[in-house]
Each structure stands twice: as C-alpha cells, then as structure tokens.
C-alpha cells in the first residue's frame, strides 16, 4: 500500500460532488417527480499509489459516487478532477481519451463480460476502441496482462462460462489494466466471490499496486476487506461522508457514532475479544434519500442526538487524531 505524502498533489480530486435523480412523474402517475438525493456534497482526494476505501450501508451513495467519477452518471453539480483536468465538463469523445487512465472493475465478474466473446477478445477490446490494437504484438500484450493477474495466457481462448468466479474477476482486472491506467475504481470487487476466493483477489490487487504504482478507489461494505487494502477510509451515510482519515485512526478510534456502529457490527477473528466487546445496535431504518432528515442525516438513529443536530448540519472538520468528522459531538471510542 501507499506511503505517498498526503501533501503531494492528488491524482483524483472530488469537490462538492452532488448527484440527484428524478423519479416518477410519468404519464400514469398521480404524483409529481421525486428528487433522490443520492450524493450530496462529497469531498475527498486520492493520491498517486494510494488506496481510499469508501464504505457504508447499501444505498448510501458510494457506488453512485464511483459512477459519477467515471462520468457514467452525470453530476448535478460539483467537480471531479483527474491530474488537474476537470472531467464533468468533457463530452463523450473527450472522456474516451481520459478512460485510458481511469478504469473500473465491476462487482459482478460474469455480468461485466460478454459471454459471446473469448477472454482474449474481452481483454483486447479497449485496445481496439483506442485504436492501439496491433496484430503483431496484440496477443503478446494480452498474454502479458493475463500473467500479471496470475492466469495462464492460454485462458485467452476460453469463454467466461468456462471460468470460476475468481478467474472471471481476474479477467475483469486484466481488461482494466490493459491500457495501463493510473487509477482504478473498484466497485465491490470481491463481494460476489466465495470467501475462500476473496483473499486471493485482494492480495492480487495489493501486489498490482506495489508493482504498478496504481491508485484505487475501493468501494465496499465489508469493513474487514477495506481495512486490509486501504491507506485511508471514507465512511458514507445517506449521500454524505461522515468521517474520513487514516485507516489506523478510523479503525482504532472512530469518532462518528455511525462509524462506531458499523465497526461494532464487524466480526472479530479473536473469539474472546468478540464476546467481550459492546455491540452498538442502531434503532430505526435508514431514512429515504428522497426526504433526508434536516441537520445531521444520522440524527434519527443516533443515541447522542440533541436539538442542534436537527437544526444545524455538522461540517466535516478535522478533530483530535487528525482525521475529519461531521458530528456536533465527536468522541473517540474503541470498538474493535
């Protein structure tokens, strides 16, 4: 993992990113359109050679954030810069050239591969799109990237249905790497895999980062995986980042109540520690992204909530320990 100086110029800069969706309001609908507040003012950076883990419950907006960075979803407002270049203002053709440096690995390794194409053709497709396919050297490049992800070059002749889930995900990673990008958006890259296979893919990603110096935005809900791969961690709740900082600080002394609740629910390998620790049980359901609560969005489930939490939204501020927390009453608590 990265040892990049946090003061260096970031490879990726996300500033005040907002993504809203319009739902309903069709011809047969009696109601007007509803605005879904999927991502609301998200800010973070990723340095060269660094992994930022983006975690939160299902529906918190983390996948939409990744898609907005890739320009697969149009941002309502805000800024996304890669190497200082603003991406949100680029048209489709301009963005096509940027994709050689910004690639994605999707959650479902089978769904992301064309079942009618051989592995070799799937991996080579980006070369063809960018008009870099060379008949003399193309197959060699495919073989090299297959070796890079731990697969025999002979796999190029196979079809996706002939492979295991772990092998298919390695193919997805190989396809993302063929253009030698500077950054990968990893959207739940191991959640669809068997537990026995997950460790191999996670270790592969760490090895690739060490060898290639590539940066990752690792989107996931599995806190144990994020802890293993990340340099820094950002925690999202209902479209907003509530805590972000070095992974050691986040995991050893989380200061936001939501982060504390998430970590308390993560299982520990040590059965003695698991029995002794206090689990935080959240009450109520996650509010609708169509009608988020006023003030702090977590207040409806927070045991520390007071009047100010309903009237004033807490800003993401640097707290003791050096990381940023969006809470009126932050308090470092050991939960693991």
C-alpha positions in Angstrom: 0.0 0.0 0.0 0.9 3.6 -0.5 3.3 5.7 1.5 2.6 8.8 -0.5 3.0 12.1 1.2 -0.5 13.5 1.8 0.8 17.0 0.9 1.6 16.0 -2.7 -0.8 17.0 -5.5 -3.7 14.5 -5.6 -4.2 12.3 -8.6 -8.0 12.5 -8.1 -9.9 15.4 -6.5 -13.6 15.2 -5.8 -15.1 18.5 -4.7 -18.7 19.3 -3.6 -20.0 16.4 -5.7 -23.8 16.2 -6.0 -25.8 13.6 -7.8 -29.6 13.9 -7.8 -32.0 11.6 -9.7 -35.6 12.4 -10.7 -38.0 9.5 -10.1 -41.7 9.2 -11.1 -43.9 11.8 -12.7 -44.8 9.6 -15.7 -47.9 9.9 -17.8 -49.9 7.5 -15.5 -48.5 8.9 -12.2 -50.8 11.0 -10.0 -47.7 12.4 -8.2 -45.1 14.7 -9.5 -41.4 13.9 -9.8 -39.4 13.0 -6.7 -35.8 14.0 -6.3 -33.5 11.3 -5.0 -30.5 12.9 -3.1 -28.0 10.1 -3.9 -24.8 12.1 -3.3 -24.8 15.4 -1.5 -21.6 17.5 -1.4 -18.9 14.8 -1.2 -15.3 15.8 -0.9 -12.1 13.7 -1.0 -8.8 13.2 -2.7 -6.8 10.1 -3.8 -3.0 10.4 -4.1 -0.8 8.5 -6.6 -0.3 4.9 -5.5 -2.8 5.2 -2.7 -6.0 3.3 -1.9 -9.0 5.1 -0.5 -11.7 2.8 0.9 -15.3 4.1 0.5 -17.6 2.3 2.9 -21.2 2.4 4.1 -24.5 0.6 4.1 -26.3 -0.3 0.9 -27.9 2.7 -0.6 -25.6 5.2 1.0 -24.4 6.6 -2.4 -20.9 5.0 -2.6 -21.5 3.3 -5.9 -23.1 6.4 -7.4 -20.1 8.4 -6.3 -17.8 6.0 -8.2 -20.0 6.1 -11.3 -20.1 9.9 -11.2 -16.3 10.0 -11.1 -16.2 7.8 -14.2 -18.8 10.0 -15.8 -21.2 7.1 -16.1 -23.6 9.2 -14.1 -23.9 12.9 -14.8 -23.1 15.0 -11.7 -25.8 17.5 -10.8 -23.0 19.8 -9.6 -19.5 19.7 -8.2 -16.1 18.9 -9.6 -14.1 15.8 -10.4 -10.5 16.3 -11.5 -8.0 13.7 -12.6 -4.4 15.0 -12.8 -5.9 18.5 -12.5 -8.2 18.0 -15.5 -11.9 18.7 -14.9 -14.0 15.7 -16.1 -17.5 16.9 -15.5 -17.3 19.3 -18.5 -15.9 16.8 -21.0 -18.1 15.4 -23.8 -18.2 11.7 -24.7 -15.3 11.8 -27.2 -13.1 13.8 -24.8 -13.9 11.5 -22.0 -13.0 8.5 -24.2 -9.3 9.6 -24.1 -9.4 10.0 -20.3 -10.6 6.4 -19.8 -7.1 5.1 -20.6 -6.1 6.5 -17.2 -9.3 5.9 -15.3 -10.8 2.4 -15.5 -13.3 0.4 -13.5 -13.7 -3.2 -12.1 -17.4 -4.0 -11.5 -18.9 -6.1 -8.8 -20.3 -8.9 -10.9 -17.5 -10.6 -12.9 -19.8 -12.6 -15.1 -22.2 -9.7 -15.9 -19.3 -7.5 -16.9 -18.0 -9.9 -19.6 -19.7 -10.6 -22.9 -20.5 -14.3 -22.9 -20.1 -14.5 -26.7 -16.5 -13.1 -26.6 -13.4 -15.1 -25.7 -11.3 -13.9 -22.8 -8.6 -12.7 -25.1 -11.1 -10.6 -27.2 -12.6 -9.1 -24.0 -9.2 -8.0 -22.7 -8.2 -6.7 -26.1 -11.4 -4.7 -26.7 -10.0 -1.5 -25.0 -7.0 -1.6 -27.3 -9.4 -1.8 -30.3 -11.5 1.1 -29.0 -8.5 3.3 -28.6 -7.1 2.1 -31.9 -4.0 0.6 -30.3 -4.5 -3.0 -31.4 -1.6 -4.3 -33.3 -1.8 -7.7 -34.9 1.9 -8.4 -34.4 2.0 -7.5 -30.7 -1.6 -7.5 -29.5 -1.8 -11.2 -28.5 1.5 -10.8 -26.6 0.1 -7.8 -24.7 -3.0 -9.9 -23.7 -0.7 -12.7 -22.6 1.4 -10.4 -20.5 -1.6 -8.9 -18.7 -3.0 -12.4 -18.0 0.3 -13.3 -16.4 0.1 -10.1 -14.4 -3.2 -11.2 -12.8 -2.0 -14.7 -12.2 -3.6 -16.6 -15.1 -2.0 -18.7 -17.8 -2.0 -16.9 -21.3 -3.9 -20.0 -22.6 -7.0 -18.6 -20.8 -7.3 -16.1 -23.7 -9.0 -18.8 -25.8 -11.7 -19.6 -23.2 -15.2 -18.1 -22.7 -16.5 -16.6 -19.5 -18.8 -19.6 -18.7 -15.7 -21.9 -18.6 -14.2 -19.9 -15.7 -14.8 -19.7 -12.0 -15.9 -16.5 -10.3 -12.4 -15.7 -9.1 -11.0 -16.3 -12.6 -13.6 -14.1 -14.2 -12.8 -11.3 -11.8 -9.1 -11.6 -12.6 -10.1 -11.2 -16.3 -12.1 -8.1 -15.4 -9.0 -6.7 -13.7 -6.8 -7.7 -16.6 -9.1 -5.8 -19.0 -9.0 -2.7 -16.8 -5.2 -2.9 -16.8 -4.5 -3.4 -20.5 -4.4 0.4 -21.1 -2.0 0.9 -18.2 -4.3 3.3 -16.3 -3.2 5.4 -13.4 -6.4 4.7 -11.3 -9.0 2.0 -10.9 -12.5 2.4 -9.4 -13.1 -0.9 -7.7 -16.9 -1.3 -7.1 -17.4 -4.1 -4.6 -14.7 -6.2 -6.5 -14.9 -9.2 -4.1 -18.4 -9.2 -2.7 -19.7 -11.5 -5.3 -17.0 -14.1 -4.7 -16.7 -17.0 -2.3 -14.9 -16.1 0.9 -12.2 -18.6 0.0 -11.5 -16.7 -3.2 -11.8 -13.2 -1.9 -8.4 -13.2 -0.2 -6.6 -14.2 -3.4 -8.2 -11.3 -5.4 -7.5 -8.8 -2.6 -3.8 -9.9 -2.4 -3.6 -9.6 -6.1 -4.8 -6.0 -6.0 -2.3 -5.2 -3.3 0.5 -6.8 -5.4 -0.5 -4.9 -8.5 -0.4 -1.7 -6.7 3.1 -2.3 -5.4 4.3 -3.3 -8.8 2.5 -0.7 -10.9 2.0 2.2 -8.5 -1.6 2.4 -9.5 -4.3 4.2 -7.3 -7.5 2.7 -6.1 -10.9 3.9 -5.0 -12.1 0.8 -3.3 -15.9 0.8 -2.9 -17.2 -1.8 -0.4 -19.4 -2.6 2.5 -17.1 -5.3 4.0 -15.1 -3.4 6.7 -12.5 -6.3 7.1 -11.6 -6.2 3.4 -11.4 -2.4 3.4 -9.1 -2.5 6.4 -6.8 -4.9 4.6 -6.4 -2.9 1.4 -6.8 0.8 2.3 -4.5 3.5 3.3 -7.3 5.9 4.2 -11.0 5.3 4.7 -14.1 7.4 4.0 -17.4 6.5 5.7 -20.6 7.5 3.9 -24.1 7.7 5.2 -27.2 8.8 3.2 -25.2 10.6 0.5 -22.6 12.3 2.7 -19.2 11.5 4.1 -19.4 11.5 7.9 -15.8 10.5 8.7 -12.5 10.3 6.7 -9.0 9.6 7.7 -6.1 7.2 8.0 -7.3 3.7 8.4 -5.4 3.1 11.7 -7.2 6.2 13.2 -10.6 5.2 11.8 -10.4 1.6 13.0 -8.7 2.2 16.3 -10.6 5.3 17.5 -13.6 6.2 15.3 -15.2 9.4 16.4 -18.5 9.5 14.5 -21.4 7.4 16.0 -22.2 5.8 12.7 -18.6 4.7 12.1 -18.6 3.3 15.6 -21.8 1.3 14.9 -20.5 0.0 11.7 -17.3 -1.2 13.2 -19.0 -2.7 16.2 -21.0 -4.9 13.9 -17.9 -6.2 12.1 -17.0 -9.7 13.3 -13.6 -10.2 15.0 -11.3 -13.2 14.4 -10.5 -13.4 18.2 -13.5 -15.1 19.9 -12.5 -13.7 23.3 -12.5 -10.1 22.1 -15.7 -10.8 20.2 -17.5 -11.9 23.4 -16.2 -9.0 25.5 -16.8 -6.1 23.2 -20.0 -4.0 23.2 -22.1 -4.1 20.0 -24.0 -0.9 19.1 -27.5 -1.7 17.8 -29.0 1.1 15.7 -32.7 1.7 16.0 -35.0 2.7 13.2 -34.5 2.4 9.5 -32.3 4.4 7.1 -34.3 7.4 6.1 -35.3 7.8 2.4 -32.9 9.6 0.1 -35.9 11.3 -1.3 -36.6 13.0 2.1 -33.4 13.1 4.1 -33.6 14.5 7.7 -32.8 18.1 8.4 -29.5 18.9 10.0 -27.4 15.8 10.7 -28.8 12.9 8.5 -27.8 10.3 11.1 -29.7 12.0 14.0 -32.8 9.9 13.6 -30.8 6.8 14.6 -28.1 8.4 16.8 -28.1 7.9 20.6 -26.2 11.2 21.0 -28.6 13.4 19.1 -29.6 16.8 20.6 -31.6 19.8 19.3 -28.7 21.3 17.4 -28.4 18.0 15.4 -31.9 18.7 13.8 -31.4 22.4 13.1 -27.7 22.6 12.0 -25.8 20.3 9.6 -22.4 19.4 11.1 -19.5 20.3 8.9 -16.7 17.8 8.1 -13.9 19.2 10.4 -10.5 18.0 11.5 -10.7 16.5 15.0 -8.3 15.1 17.5 -6.4 12.3 15.8 -6.1 14.3 12.6 -9.0 12.9 10.6 -12.2 14.7 9.6 -15.6 14.1 11.3 -19.0 15.5 10.6 -20.6 15.4 14.1 -21.6 18.0 16.7 -20.4 15.7 19.4 -17.4 13.7 18.1 -15.8 11.3 20.6 -13.1 8.7 20.0 -14.3 5.3 21.1 -12.5 1.9 20.8 -14.9 -0.6 19.3 -12.6 -3.3 17.9 
